[in-house]
């Protein structure tokens, strides 16, 4: 027997696995179905013995313990199909590194998932197409149009992101941790699996299907499923198949550590994601149900779906322990409640599980605020792009001060002229768009000033008073300040609302309805993320690392900035190009670099002076149990990797996108300008942080804001 590359860790899995009684029927049905679709003898991929050894019937019986026999057989067929696709794509395209053939193969598959079943499908040319056509026809009649759309998108992501893996294999490139988590969700298939949980248990209401709490349930479920699979499949994927898309290998490379250390860290991240799942289910989902006014039947559907995801976690783990597909020698049971013998054994294992889980949960809530940390340590930032500044900067500074006074944002006790001058938002805008007209530069500086002011306002006014209700009401009112179809705005209260009404009116004057909707969604994402921060602050809860990084993009206003950047590209670039994986990867890398710059510079301001917990360095300190300099080193390494990823995507992946979408010369030029805008974005933000007083020790000692006097905020009058 080949020696294992590491010992499997002790997994956190408090839910007992249950087995569907219809397992034998599902096994028999899926075997006949696979043969009928051409997946067995003669396929060149599987023989009967392969399907028997993998035992997907057992997988589905463990992951869907409560559905009836017909549903279990259909779900098992889906899993046979998706695993056959994975192995088929590996043999035909990955091993031969045939990207052109792989793309042509993948481009046909959406034709077998029409939203309307009356739409004719092409004649299947291989077992994957035949299986998808059959499964789609049998599944979608019982599901809503909303579910069909979401499931089709998840399936397309699952298929298309295989090209990303293939590109990395061709280049011998190993992803960085953030990139890997994001792409693994798509190519790993767990979002797709969550759609089948809805089929088996209950379809979630369309009104909340894409809300943050439901999205987090799906993403934490996905991450835990994928990271668990990475641990069990490392030996097969990395040592046998030559794969480099595996979480253990990613962390082994990023931290330059042993395989065992990387595996243990992957398990720590897995556990943290499961804790995040539980936290969301118990705190955010009930609040969402109240906020959206869900009916008892809709609440029950969400609860059944949540239970179904838990069943999948425990059942999927149990299957990994039994399937010949994976490395599972000497693996420990998934649950302390099972397989225990001998006096005292149960108490020992249960005690160990609860002690470990409790210690990790407790650590997230035990941070002592306002600790003295000294001046922020600044590493040698990797910045390959130069800074250019607009010649209109000086005039923009003067006009910004006048605008802030006119909107009333310097009369509310949060900012004054001294702080506005120290923050110098016009300097940032001058670097973001050095070629802007004076009018465009003013608008950019005013958006930055409004967003920064509002970001300061929320914790200072609502956080100090622990007034989450007023924060939510303010967020709704800010959304109402952005009408989409010419309807009247709410009468503005206070500087924030006045400023947003003015900015919205001027910015959207020439926009299409779709552009207005996109911009409004971006502002809403930012303001709603500030409420998420307040909720964590009230619980004194340092966020889970993955949740933090993804929400940090929203709190940083990334979508707003990207929307404003894209407007300059005009209609030459089709929307589907912006939705493509490489472009999203490019944008996320740029945004992550910029927001981590902010976390590095603002560490003393946030930790020592504001009692803040939303800082990447603190999140790393808490998760790994390390000191400030060590955590800074991890964050700095991640920043460097994100910048190198940006360079890699721009140089190697975007040209492939241009070819895939057949972009015109005009569109290619517009995309080149967009890449330049993102380069300016990162360089300008680093330059701004280095230049302004906002984060400097002397200014913090003199002007770090104290709490406002206990007087009503503008919105409190209505609450």
C-alpha positions as CSV (number, residue, x, y, z in Angstrom):
1,X,0.0,0.0,0.0
2,X,1.2,3.5,-0.9
3,X,2.1,5.5,2.2
4,X,-0.2,8.3,3.0
5,X,1.2,11.8,2.5
6,X,-0.3,12.9,5.9
7,X,-2.5,11.8,8.7
8,X,-6.1,12.8,8.3
9,X,-7.1,15.3,11.0
10,X,-9.9,15.0,13.6
11,X,-12.8,16.6,11.8
12,X,-15.5,18.7,13.4
13,X,-18.8,17.1,12.6
14,X,-21.4,17.2,15.4
15,X,-24.3,16.0,13.2
16,X,-24.8,12.2,13.0
17,X,-24.9,10.7,9.5
18,X,-28.2,9.0,8.6
19,X,-28.7,6.5,5.7
20,X,-31.7,6.6,3.4
21,X,-33.5,3.2,3.4
22,X,-33.8,3.3,-0.4
23,X,-30.1,3.0,-1.0
24,X,-30.2,-0.4,-2.8
25,X,-32.8,0.8,-5.2
26,X,-30.8,4.0,-6.0
27,X,-27.7,1.9,-6.6
28,X,-29.4,-0.5,-9.0
29,X,-31.2,2.3,-10.8
30,X,-28.1,4.5,-11.3
31,X,-26.1,1.5,-12.6
32,X,-28.7,0.8,-15.3
33,X,-29.1,4.5,-16.1
34,X,-25.3,5.0,-16.5
35,X,-25.2,2.0,-18.9
36,X,-28.1,3.4,-20.9
37,X,-26.3,6.7,-21.2
38,X,-23.1,5.1,-22.4
39,X,-21.0,5.8,-19.4
40,X,-19.8,2.2,-18.7
41,X,-18.4,-0.5,-21.0
42,X,-17.0,1.1,-24.1
43,X,-16.8,4.7,-22.8
44,X,-13.1,4.5,-22.1
45,X,-13.7,6.1,-18.8
46,X,-15.5,3.7,-16.5
47,X,-16.3,0.0,-16.2
48,X,-18.9,-1.5,-14.0
49,X,-16.3,-2.1,-11.4
50,X,-15.4,1.6,-11.2
51,X,-19.0,2.6,-10.6
52,X,-19.5,-0.1,-8.0
53,X,-16.3,0.9,-6.1
54,X,-17.2,4.6,-6.1
55,X,-20.7,3.8,-4.8
56,X,-22.6,7.1,-5.6
57,X,-25.8,5.4,-4.4
58,X,-24.3,5.3,-0.9
59,X,-23.1,8.9,-1.2
60,X,-26.6,10.1,-2.1
61,X,-28.3,7.9,0.5
62,X,-26.1,9.5,3.2
63,X,-26.4,13.0,1.9
64,X,-30.2,12.9,1.3
65,X,-31.5,10.6,4.1
66,X,-35.1,11.7,4.0
67,X,-36.3,11.8,0.4
68,X,-38.4,9.1,-1.3
69,X,-37.0,6.4,-3.6
70,X,-37.9,8.1,-6.8
71,X,-36.2,11.4,-5.8
72,X,-33.1,9.5,-4.4
73,X,-32.7,7.7,-7.7
74,X,-32.9,10.9,-9.7
75,X,-30.4,12.6,-7.4
76,X,-28.1,9.7,-7.6
77,X,-28.2,9.8,-11.4
78,X,-27.2,13.5,-11.2
79,X,-24.2,12.6,-9.1
80,X,-23.2,9.8,-11.4
81,X,-23.4,12.3,-14.2
82,X,-21.3,15.0,-12.5
83,X,-18.5,12.5,-11.4
84,X,-18.5,11.0,-14.9
85,X,-18.2,14.5,-16.4
86,X,-15.2,15.2,-14.1
87,X,-13.4,12.0,-15.0
88,X,-14.3,12.3,-18.7
89,X,-13.0,15.9,-18.9
90,X,-9.8,14.8,-17.1
91,X,-9.1,12.0,-19.6
92,X,-10.1,13.7,-22.8
93,X,-9.0,17.3,-22.1
94,X,-6.9,17.7,-18.9
95,X,-4.5,14.9,-19.5
96,X,-4.0,16.0,-23.2
97,X,-4.1,19.7,-22.1
98,X,-6.5,20.4,-25.0
99,X,-8.1,23.7,-24.0
100,X,-9.5,24.5,-27.5
101,X,-11.3,21.1,-27.6
102,X,-12.4,21.5,-23.9
103,X,-14.0,24.9,-24.6
104,X,-15.9,23.6,-27.7
105,X,-17.1,20.6,-25.6
106,X,-18.3,22.9,-22.7
107,X,-19.9,25.4,-25.0
108,X,-22.5,22.8,-26.1
109,X,-23.7,21.7,-22.7
110,X,-25.9,24.7,-21.8
111,X,-28.0,23.8,-24.9
112,X,-29.2,20.8,-22.9
113,X,-30.6,23.0,-20.1
114,X,-33.3,25.1,-21.7
115,X,-35.5,27.1,-19.3
116,X,-38.5,26.1,-21.4
117,X,-38.7,22.4,-22.0
118,X,-40.5,23.0,-25.3
119,X,-37.2,24.4,-26.6
120,X,-35.6,21.6,-28.7
121,X,-32.2,20.2,-27.7
122,X,-29.5,19.1,-30.1
123,X,-28.7,15.5,-30.6
124,X,-26.3,14.3,-27.8
125,X,-22.9,13.4,-29.1
126,X,-21.4,11.8,-26.0
127,X,-22.5,10.3,-22.6
128,X,-22.2,13.6,-20.8
129,X,-24.6,15.4,-23.2
130,X,-27.0,12.4,-23.2
131,X,-27.0,12.3,-19.4
132,X,-27.6,16.0,-19.0
133,X,-30.5,16.0,-21.5
134,X,-32.2,13.2,-19.7
135,X,-31.7,14.6,-16.2
136,X,-32.8,18.1,-17.1
137,X,-36.0,16.8,-18.7
138,X,-36.8,14.7,-15.6
139,X,-35.9,17.3,-13.0
140,X,-37.1,20.8,-13.9
141,X,-40.9,20.2,-14.4
142,X,-41.4,20.1,-10.6
143,X,-39.3,23.2,-9.9
144,X,-39.9,27.0,-10.3
145,X,-38.4,29.2,-13.0
146,X,-36.3,30.8,-10.3
147,X,-34.8,27.5,-9.3
148,X,-34.2,26.5,-12.9
149,X,-32.3,29.7,-13.5
150,X,-30.1,29.4,-10.3
151,X,-29.4,25.7,-10.9
152,X,-28.5,26.2,-14.6
153,X,-26.1,28.9,-13.6
154,X,-24.5,26.7,-10.9
155,X,-24.2,23.9,-13.5
156,X,-22.6,26.2,-16.1
157,X,-20.1,27.4,-13.4
158,X,-19.3,23.8,-12.5
159,X,-18.6,23.0,-16.2
160,X,-17.0,26.2,-17.4
161,X,-14.6,26.7,-14.6
162,X,-13.0,23.4,-15.5
163,X,-11.2,25.5,-18.1
164,X,-9.7,27.6,-15.3
165,X,-8.3,24.4,-13.8
166,X,-7.1,23.3,-17.2
167,X,-5.3,26.6,-17.8
168,X,-3.5,26.3,-14.4
169,X,-2.4,22.8,-15.3
170,X,-1.1,24.0,-18.6
171,X,0.9,26.8,-16.8
172,X,1.9,24.7,-13.8
173,X,0.5,27.4,-11.7
174,X,-0.9,27.0,-8.1
175,X,-3.6,29.4,-7.0
176,X,-3.3,31.7,-4.0
177,X,-5.7,30.9,-1.1
178,X,-8.4,33.5,-1.8
179,X,-8.4,32.8,-5.5
180,X,-8.7,29.1,-4.8
181,X,-11.6,29.3,-2.4
182,X,-13.6,31.4,-4.9
183,X,-12.9,29.2,-7.9
184,X,-13.3,25.9,-6.0
185,X,-16.9,26.8,-5.2
186,X,-17.6,27.0,-8.9
187,X,-15.6,24.1,-10.2
188,X,-16.1,21.9,-7.1
189,X,-19.9,21.7,-7.5
190,X,-21.2,22.3,-4.0
191,X,-23.4,25.2,-5.0
192,X,-24.8,22.8,-7.6
193,X,-25.3,20.3,-4.8
194,X,-27.2,22.8,-2.7
195,X,-29.7,23.1,-5.6
196,X,-30.3,19.3,-5.4
197,X,-30.8,19.7,-1.6
198,X,-33.7,22.1,-2.5
199,X,-35.1,19.5,-4.9
200,X,-34.9,16.8,-2.2
201,X,-36.1,18.9,0.8
202,X,-37.7,22.3,0.0
203,X,-37.2,25.1,-2.5
204,X,-36.2,28.3,-0.8
205,X,-38.4,31.4,-1.5
206,X,-37.2,33.5,-4.4
207,X,-37.5,36.6,-2.3
208,X,-34.6,35.5,-0.1
209,X,-32.7,33.0,-2.3
210,X,-30.0,35.5,-3.1
211,X,-29.9,37.3,0.3
212,X,-26.6,37.4,2.3
213,X,-27.8,34.8,4.9
214,X,-28.8,32.2,2.3
215,X,-25.7,33.0,0.3
216,X,-23.5,32.4,3.3
217,X,-25.3,29.1,4.1
218,X,-24.6,27.9,0.6
219,X,-21.0,29.2,0.5
220,X,-20.0,27.9,3.9
221,X,-21.6,24.5,3.0
222,X,-19.6,24.6,-0.3
223,X,-16.3,25.5,1.3
224,X,-16.6,22.8,4.0
225,X,-17.6,20.2,1.4
226,X,-14.7,21.1,-0.9
227,X,-12.1,21.4,1.8
228,X,-13.1,18.0,3.2
229,X,-12.8,16.5,-0.2
230,X,-9.4,18.1,-0.7
231,X,-8.1,16.4,2.4
232,X,-9.4,13.0,1.4
233,X,-8.5,13.3,-2.3
234,X,-5.0,14.9,-2.0
235,X,-3.2,11.6,-2.6
236,X,-5.2,10.7,-5.7
237,X,-5.4,14.2,-7.2
238,X,-1.9,15.5,-6.5
239,X,0.3,12.4,-6.5
240,X,-1.6,10.4,-9.2
241,X,-3.4,12.8,-11.5
242,X,-1.1,15.7,-11.3
243,X,-3.8,18.1,-10.2
244,X,-2.7,21.4,-8.7
245,X,-6.2,22.5,-7.7
246,X,-6.3,21.2,-4.1
247,X,-6.5,23.2,-0.9
248,X,-3.8,21.3,0.9
249,X,-1.4,21.9,-1.9
250,X,-2.4,25.6,-2.1
251,X,-1.7,26.2,1.6
252,X,1.5,24.1,1.5
253,X,2.7,26.4,-1.3
254,X,1.5,29.7,0.2
255,X,2.9,29.1,3.7
256,X,5.9,27.0,2.5
257,X,5.1,24.4,5.2
258,X,4.9,20.6,5.4
259,X,2.0,18.7,3.9
260,X,0.8,17.7,7.4
261,X,0.8,21.3,8.5
262,X,-1.1,22.4,5.4
263,X,-3.6,19.6,6.0
264,X,-4.1,20.6,9.6
265,X,-4.6,24.3,8.5
266,X,-7.2,23.2,5.9
267,X,-9.1,21.4,8.6
268,X,-9.0,24.5,10.8
269,X,-10.5,26.6,7.9
270,X,-13.1,23.8,7.3
271,X,-14.1,23.9,11.0
272,X,-14.3,27.7,10.9
273,X,-16.6,27.6,7.9
274,X,-18.9,25.1,9.7
275,X,-19.0,27.4,12.7
276,X,-19.9,30.3,10.4
277,X,-22.7,28.1,8.9
278,X,-24.1,27.6,12.4
279,X,-23.8,31.2,13.4
280,X,-25.6,32.3,10.2
281,X,-28.4,29.8,10.6
282,X,-29.0,30.8,14.2
283,X,-28.6,34.6,14.0
284,X,-28.9,36.0,10.5
285,X,-31.5,33.6,9.0
286,X,-34.2,34.3,11.7
287,X,-33.6,38.1,11.4
288,X,-34.0,37.7,7.6
289,X,-37.3,35.9,8.0
290,X,-38.6,38.7,10.2
291,X,-37.3,41.5,8.0
292,X,-38.8,39.9,4.8
293,X,-42.0,38.9,6.4
294,X,-41.7,35.3,5.4
295,X,-44.8,33.1,5.9
296,X,-44.7,30.1,8.2
297,X,-44.5,27.8,5.2
298,X,-41.6,29.8,3.8
299,X,-39.8,29.7,7.1
300,X,-40.3,26.0,7.2
301,X,-38.9,25.7,3.7
302,X,-35.7,27.6,4.7
303,X,-35.4,25.4,7.9
304,X,-35.7,22.2,5.8
305,X,-33.2,23.4,3.3
306,X,-30.7,24.3,6.2
307,X,-31.3,20.8,7.7
308,X,-30.7,19.3,4.3
309,X,-27.3,21.1,4.0
310,X,-26.3,19.7,7.4
311,X,-27.3,16.2,6.3
312,X,-25.1,16.6,3.3
313,X,-22.1,17.6,5.4
314,X,-22.4,14.6,7.8
315,X,-23.4,12.2,5.0
316,X,-20.7,13.3,2.6
317,X,-18.1,12.8,5.3
318,X,-19.3,9.3,6.0
319,X,-19.2,8.5,2.3
320,X,-15.6,9.8,2.1
321,X,-14.7,7.4,4.9
322,X,-16.1,4.4,2.9
323,X,-15.4,5.2,-0.8
324,X,-12.5,3.5,-2.5
325,X,-12.1,6.8,-4.5
326,X,-10.3,8.4,-1.5
327,X,-7.5,8.2,1.0
328,X,-9.2,7.2,4.2
329,X,-7.0,4.8,6.0
330,X,-6.9,5.4,9.8
331,X,-9.5,8.2,9.4
332,X,-11.4,8.8,12.6
333,X,-15.2,8.7,12.8
334,X,-17.1,11.8,11.7
335,X,-19.0,12.0,14.9
336,X,-18.2,11.4,18.6
337,X,-21.6,9.9,19.1
338,X,-20.8,6.8,16.8
339,X,-18.5,3.9,16.9
340,X,-17.4,4.3,20.6
341,X,-16.7,1.3,22.8
342,X,-15.2,0.7,26.2
343,X,-15.8,2.5,29.6
344,X,-15.1,6.2,29.4
345,X,-14.4,6.3,25.7
346,X,-17.5,8.2,24.8
347,X,-16.9,10.8,27.4
348,X,-13.3,11.3,26.4
349,X,-14.1,11.8,22.7
350,X,-17.1,14.0,23.3
351,X,-15.1,16.0,25.7
352,X,-12.3,16.5,23.3
353,X,-14.7,17.5,20.5
354,X,-16.6,20.0,22.7
355,X,-13.4,21.4,24.2
356,X,-11.8,22.0,20.8
357,X,-14.9,23.5,19.2
358,X,-15.7,25.6,22.3
359,X,-12.2,27.0,22.5
360,X,-12.3,28.1,18.8
361,X,-15.7,29.7,19.2
362,X,-14.8,31.4,22.4
363,X,-11.6,32.9,20.9
364,X,-13.6,34.8,18.3
365,X,-15.6,36.5,21.1
366,X,-12.8,37.3,23.6
367,X,-10.9,40.1,21.9
368,X,-10.2,43.0,24.3
369,X,-10.9,46.3,22.5
370,X,-8.7,49.4,22.6
371,X,-5.5,47.6,23.2
372,X,-2.4,49.7,22.7
373,X,-0.6,48.4,19.7
374,X,1.7,51.3,18.7
375,X,2.2,52.8,15.3
376,X,1.1,50.6,12.4
377,X,3.9,48.5,10.9
378,X,4.3,49.1,7.2
379,X,6.0,46.4,5.0
380,X,7.7,46.9,1.7
381,X,4.6,46.9,-0.5
382,X,4.9,45.3,-3.9
383,X,3.5,48.0,-6.3
384,X,4.6,47.6,-10.0
385,X,2.5,50.5,-11.2
386,X,3.3,54.2,-11.1
387,X,1.1,57.0,-9.6
388,X,-0.2,59.7,-11.9
389,X,-2.2,62.7,-10.5
390,X,-4.7,64.9,-12.1
391,X,-3.6,68.5,-12.7
392,X,-7.0,69.6,-11.4
393,X,-6.3,68.4,-7.8
394,X,-5.9,71.7,-6.0
395,X,-9.2,73.1,-7.3
396,X,-11.0,69.8,-6.5
397,X,-9.9,70.1,-2.9
398,X,-11.5,73.5,-2.6
399,X,-14.7,72.5,-4.3
400,X,-15.0,69.3,-2.1
401,X,-14.8,71.4,1.1
402,X,-17.6,73.6,-0.3
403,X,-19.7,70.7,-1.2
404,X,-19.3,68.9,2.1
405,X,-20.4,72.2,3.9
406,X,-23.4,72.6,1.5
407,X,-24.6,69.0,2.1
408,X,-24.3,69.4,5.9
409,X,-21.7,66.7,6.6
410,X,-19.3,69.0,8.4
411,X,-21.9,70.1,11.0
412,X,-23.0,66.8,12.6
413,X,-20.0,66.1,14.9
414,X,-18.4,63.3,12.9
415,X,-16.2,65.4,10.7
416,X,-15.0,69.0,10.5
417,X,-12.8,70.9,8.1
418,X,-9.7,69.8,9.9
419,X,-10.5,66.2,9.5
420,X,-11.6,66.6,5.9
421,X,-8.3,68.3,5.0
422,X,-6.4,65.5,6.8
423,X,-8.3,62.8,4.9
424,X,-7.7,64.6,1.5
425,X,-10.1,62.4,-0.5
426,X,-9.5,64.6,-3.6
427,X,-5.9,63.3,-3.6
428,X,-7.2,59.7,-3.9
429,X,-9.5,60.7,-6.8
430,X,-6.7,62.5,-8.6
431,X,-4.8,59.2,-8.7
432,X,-7.8,57.0,-9.5
433,X,-8.5,59.0,-12.7
434,X,-5.6,61.2,-13.6
435,X,-7.2,62.1,-17.0
436,X,-10.6,63.1,-15.5
437,X,-12.2,66.4,-16.4
438,X,-12.6,68.9,-13.5
439,X,-16.3,67.9,-13.3
440,X,-15.6,64.2,-13.3
441,X,-12.9,64.6,-10.7
442,X,-15.3,66.5,-8.4
443,X,-17.9,63.8,-8.7
444,X,-15.3,61.1,-7.9
445,X,-14.0,63.0,-4.9
446,X,-17.5,63.6,-3.6
447,X,-18.4,60.0,-3.9
448,X,-15.2,59.0,-2.0
449,X,-15.9,61.6,0.7
450,X,-19.5,60.5,1.1
451,X,-18.6,56.9,1.4
452,X,-15.8,57.5,3.9
453,X,-17.9,59.8,5.9
454,X,-20.8,57.3,6.0
455,X,-18.3,54.5,6.9
456,X,-17.2,56.6,9.9
457,X,-20.8,57.6,10.8
458,X,-22.2,54.1,11.3
459,X,-19.9,52.8,14.0
460,X,-19.6,56.2,15.7
461,X,-23.3,57.0,15.9
462,X,-25.0,53.5,15.8
463,X,-22.2,51.4,17.2
464,X,-21.5,53.4,20.3
465,X,-25.3,53.5,21.1
466,X,-25.7,49.8,20.1
467,X,-28.6,50.9,18.0
468,X,-28.9,48.3,15.3
469,X,-32.5,49.2,14.6
470,X,-31.6,52.8,13.7
471,X,-28.8,51.6,11.5
472,X,-31.1,49.3,9.6
473,X,-33.7,52.1,9.2
474,X,-30.9,54.5,8.0
475,X,-29.8,51.9,5.5
476,X,-33.4,51.5,4.1
477,X,-33.7,55.3,3.8
478,X,-30.4,55.6,2.0
479,X,-31.7,53.0,-0.5
480,X,-34.8,55.1,-1.0
481,X,-32.6,58.1,-1.8
482,X,-31.7,56.3,-5.1
483,X,-34.9,56.1,-7.3
484,X,-34.6,53.9,-10.4
485,X,-37.5,55.2,-12.6
486,X,-37.9,58.8,-11.8
487,X,-40.0,58.4,-8.6
488,X,-39.6,61.0,-5.9
489,X,-36.9,60.4,-3.3
490,X,-37.6,60.6,0.4
491,X,-37.1,64.1,1.9
492,X,-33.4,63.9,3.0
493,X,-32.6,64.0,6.7
494,X,-29.0,65.0,7.6
495,X,-25.8,65.2,5.7
496,X,-25.6,61.6,4.5
497,X,-28.9,61.6,2.9
498,X,-28.5,65.1,1.3
499,X,-25.1,64.0,-0.1
500,X,-26.4,60.8,-1.6
501,X,-29.5,62.4,-3.2
502,X,-27.2,65.0,-4.8
503,X,-24.7,62.4,-6.0
504,X,-27.3,60.1,-7.3
505,X,-29.1,62.7,-9.2
506,X,-26.0,64.0,-11.0
507,X,-24.4,60.6,-11.5
508,X,-27.4,58.8,-13.0
509,X,-28.6,61.6,-15.3
510,X,-27.4,59.9,-18.4
511,X,-27.5,56.3,-17.3
512,X,-29.6,53.4,-18.7
513,X,-32.1,51.6,-16.3
514,X,-29.7,48.7,-16.1
515,X,-26.8,51.0,-15.1
516,X,-28.9,52.7,-12.5
517,X,-29.9,49.3,-11.0
518,X,-26.3,48.2,-10.9
519,X,-25.1,51.3,-9.2
520,X,-27.9,51.2,-6.6
521,X,-27.2,47.6,-5.9
522,X,-23.5,48.5,-5.3
523,X,-24.4,51.3,-2.8
524,X,-26.9,49.0,-1.1
525,X,-24.2,46.3,-0.7
526,X,-21.9,48.8,0.9
527,X,-24.4,50.2,3.4
528,X,-25.8,46.8,4.3
529,X,-22.3,45.5,4.9
530,X,-21.8,48.2,7.5
531,X,-24.9,46.8,9.4
532,X,-23.2,43.4,9.3
533,X,-20.1,45.0,10.9
534,X,-22.2,46.6,13.6
535,X,-23.9,43.2,14.4
536,X,-20.4,41.6,14.8
537,X,-19.3,44.6,17.0
538,X,-22.3,44.2,19.3
539,X,-21.4,40.5,19.7
540,X,-17.7,41.3,20.0
541,X,-17.2,38.6,17.3
542,X,-14.1,38.6,15.1
543,X,-15.3,37.2,11.8
544,X,-14.4,34.0,10.1
545,X,-11.4,34.7,7.8
546,X,-13.2,33.8,4.5
547,X,-16.4,35.7,5.5
548,X,-14.3,38.7,6.5
549,X,-12.4,38.9,3.2
550,X,-15.5,38.6,1.1
551,X,-17.5,41.1,3.2
552,X,-14.5,43.4,3.3
553,X,-15.0,44.0,-0.4
554,X,-18.5,45.3,0.3
555,X,-17.5,47.4,3.4
556,X,-14.7,48.9,1.3
557,X,-17.2,49.9,-1.4
558,X,-15.6,47.8,-4.1
559,X,-18.7,47.3,-6.2
560,X,-19.4,51.1,-6.2
561,X,-15.9,51.9,-7.4
562,X,-16.0,49.2,-10.1
563,X,-19.4,50.4,-11.3
564,X,-18.0,54.0,-11.7
565,X,-14.9,52.6,-13.5
566,X,-16.9,50.5,-15.9
567,X,-19.1,53.4,-17.0
568,X,-16.1,54.8,-18.8
569,X,-15.8,51.7,-20.9
570,X,-19.0,52.4,-22.8
571,X,-21.3,49.8,-24.5
572,X,-18.5,48.2,-26.5
573,X,-17.8,45.7,-23.8
574,X,-20.7,43.1,-23.5
575,X,-22.0,42.5,-19.9
576,X,-21.1,38.8,-20.1
577,X,-17.4,39.7,-20.4
578,X,-17.6,41.4,-17.0
579,X,-19.3,38.3,-15.6
580,X,-16.6,36.0,-16.9
581,X,-14.4,34.3,-14.4
582,X,-11.1,35.9,-15.5
583,X,-12.5,39.5,-15.3
584,X,-14.1,38.8,-11.9
585,X,-10.7,37.3,-10.8
586,X,-8.9,40.4,-12.1
587,X,-11.3,42.8,-10.2
588,X,-11.3,40.8,-7.0
589,X,-7.5,40.7,-6.9
590,X,-7.3,44.5,-7.4
591,X,-9.9,45.1,-4.7
592,X,-8.4,42.7,-2.2
593,X,-5.0,44.4,-2.7
594,X,-6.5,47.8,-2.1
595,X,-8.6,46.8,0.9
596,X,-5.7,45.0,2.6
597,X,-3.6,48.2,2.1
598,X,-6.3,49.9,4.2
599,X,-6.2,47.3,6.9
600,X,-2.4,47.5,7.1
601,X,-2.3,51.3,7.5
602,X,-5.4,51.5,9.7
603,X,-4.4,48.8,12.2
604,X,-3.4,51.3,15.0
605,X,-6.4,53.6,14.3
606,X,-8.9,50.7,14.4
607,X,-7.5,48.5,17.1
608,X,-6.1,51.0,19.5
609,X,-8.3,54.1,19.1
610,X,-11.7,52.7,17.8
611,X,-12.0,49.2,19.4
612,X,-12.6,47.8,15.9
613,X,-12.5,44.1,15.1
614,X,-12.8,44.2,11.3
615,X,-9.2,44.2,10.3
616,X,-7.5,41.5,8.3
617,X,-4.4,41.5,10.5
618,X,-6.6,41.0,13.7
619,X,-8.6,38.3,11.9
620,X,-5.3,36.4,11.1
621,X,-4.0,36.9,14.7
622,X,-7.2,35.5,16.1
623,X,-7.4,32.5,13.7
624,X,-3.8,31.4,13.9
625,X,-3.1,32.6,17.4
626,X,-0.1,34.6,16.4
627,X,1.3,38.0,17.2
628,X,0.9,41.3,15.2
629,X,4.2,41.1,13.2
630,X,3.5,37.5,12.2
631,X,-0.1,38.2,11.2
632,X,1.1,41.3,9.2
633,X,3.6,39.0,7.4
634,X,0.7,36.7,6.4
635,X,-1.4,39.6,5.2
636,X,1.5,41.1,3.3
637,X,2.3,37.8,1.6
638,X,-1.4,37.6,0.6
639,X,-1.3,41.1,-0.8
640,X,1.7,40.3,-2.9
641,X,0.1,37.1,-4.2
642,X,-3.1,39.0,-5.1
643,X,-1.0,41.6,-7.1
644,X,0.9,38.9,-8.9
645,X,-2.4,37.2,-9.7
646,X,-3.7,40.5,-11.1
647,X,-0.6,40.7,-13.4
648,X,-1.0,37.1,-14.4
649,X,-4.7,37.4,-15.3
650,X,-4.1,40.7,-17.3
651,X,-1.2,39.1,-19.2
652,X,-2.4,35.6,-19.8
653,X,-6.1,35.1,-19.1
654,X,-7.7,38.3,-20.6
655,X,-6.4,37.6,-24.1
656,X,-8.1,34.2,-24.0
657,X,-11.3,36.0,-22.9
658,X,-11.0,38.3,-25.8
659,X,-10.7,35.4,-28.2
660,X,-13.5,33.4,-26.5
661,X,-16.0,36.2,-26.8
662,X,-14.7,37.4,-30.2
663,X,-14.3,41.0,-29.0
664,X,-14.0,43.8,-31.5
665,X,-10.9,46.0,-31.6
666,X,-13.0,48.7,-29.9
667,X,-14.0,46.4,-27.1
668,X,-10.4,45.2,-26.6
669,X,-9.2,48.8,-26.3
670,X,-12.0,49.5,-23.8
671,X,-10.9,46.5,-21.7
672,X,-7.3,47.7,-21.9
673,X,-8.4,51.0,-20.6
674,X,-10.3,49.2,-17.8
675,X,-7.1,47.3,-16.8
676,X,-5.3,50.6,-16.7
677,X,-8.1,52.0,-14.4
678,X,-7.6,49.1,-12.0
679,X,-3.8,49.6,-12.0
680,X,-4.4,53.3,-11.2
681,X,-6.9,52.2,-8.5
682,X,-4.3,50.2,-6.6
683,X,-1.5,52.7,-7.1
684,X,-3.6,55.6,-6.1
685,X,-4.9,54.0,-3.0
686,X,-1.4,53.1,-1.8
687,X,-0.2,56.6,-2.5
688,X,-3.2,58.1,-0.7
689,X,-2.6,56.0,2.5
690,X,1.1,56.9,2.5
691,X,0.3,60.6,2.1
692,X,-2.7,61.5,4.3
693,X,-2.7,62.2,8.0
694,X,-5.8,59.9,8.7
695,X,-3.6,57.0,9.8
696,X,-0.5,58.7,11.2
697,X,0.2,58.4,15.0
698,X,0.5,62.1,15.6
699,X,-2.9,62.9,14.0
700,X,-4.5,59.9,15.8
701,X,-3.3,61.1,19.2
702,X,-4.6,64.6,18.4
703,X,-7.8,63.9,16.5
704,X,-8.9,60.2,16.8
705,X,-12.6,60.7,17.1
706,X,-14.3,60.3,20.5
707,X,-17.8,59.2,20.8
708,X,-20.5,61.7,19.9
709,X,-22.6,63.3,22.7
710,X,-25.8,61.3,23.4
711,X,-28.1,63.2,21.2
712,X,-30.4,61.8,18.5
713,X,-29.1,61.1,15.1
714,X,-31.2,62.4,12.2
715,X,-32.9,59.0,11.7
716,X,-33.7,58.6,15.4
717,X,-36.5,61.1,15.0
718,X,-38.3,58.5,12.9
719,X,-37.5,55.4,14.9
